[in-house]
Amino acid sequence: MSSPHRVCLLGFSDFERRALALQFRLATNRTPAYTLVAGIDEARLLVVDGDTKQAVQRALDAGRLAHCIFVGVGAAPKGALARLRRPIDALSLLRELDAALIQLQGPSAAPPPAPAPAPPITLPRPTVMRPSTVAAA
């Protein structure tokens, strides 16, 4: 398995950060995997609280809009990868991160397809004892 993609959270309340960190830890066995990092420069992707002016400004100042997913009610700045509305849904965020990797790296970044389901098992029909058969025995 390849190393996890590094993601930095900009802004967000302590509660949101803890909840997102937990979701990232729970999803470590999925492909692609993500890990949270503290610095913008060490991150591949940024998840930005679009409702916090300071977080938006940090993303703009870093010149990393093409690697940003914004979360909030406002529109994402032009050039951003995506925008999600609140409340934050961790599964939707993971899907957006997956789509962002595909957009940035091409189809080779897509997770492998799920294996085909196994064919159904056919069981023999049970023998039913009819009353006339029981009396004759």
JOPE-V59498 format. One record per pair of residues at least 12 apart in sequence whose ideal C-beta (glycine too) atoms are under 7 Angstrom apart, sorted by the first residue. I is the first residue (numbers start at 1). J is the second residue. Records with the same first field share a line. If there is no record, write none. Layout:
# JOPE-V59498
I = J, J
This chain:
# JOPE-V59498
1 = 31
4 = 33, 34, 35
5 = 32, 34, 44, 45, 101
6 = 35, 37, 42, 43, 44
7 = 34, 36, 37, 43, 44, 45, 47, 97
8 = 37, 39, 40, 43, 46
9 = 36, 47
10 = 46, 48, 49, 55, 58, 59
11 = 48, 49, 52, 54, 55
12 = 49
16 = 88
20 = 88, 90
21 = 36
23 = 90
24 = 36
27 = 94
31 = 111, 112
32 = 98, 101, 109, 111
34 = 97
40 = 58, 62, 64
44 = 67
45 = 67, 69, 97, 100
46 = 59, 64, 67, 68
47 = 69, 71, 93
48 = 68, 70, 71
49 = 71, 72
50 = 70, 71, 72, 74, 76, 83
51 = 72, 73, 74
60 = 77
65 = 77, 79, 80
66 = 79, 81
67 = 81
68 = 80, 81
69 = 81, 82, 84, 96, 97, 100
70 = 83
71 = 84, 86, 88
72 = 86
73 = 85, 86
81 = 100, 103
82 = 96, 100
84 = 96
98 = 111
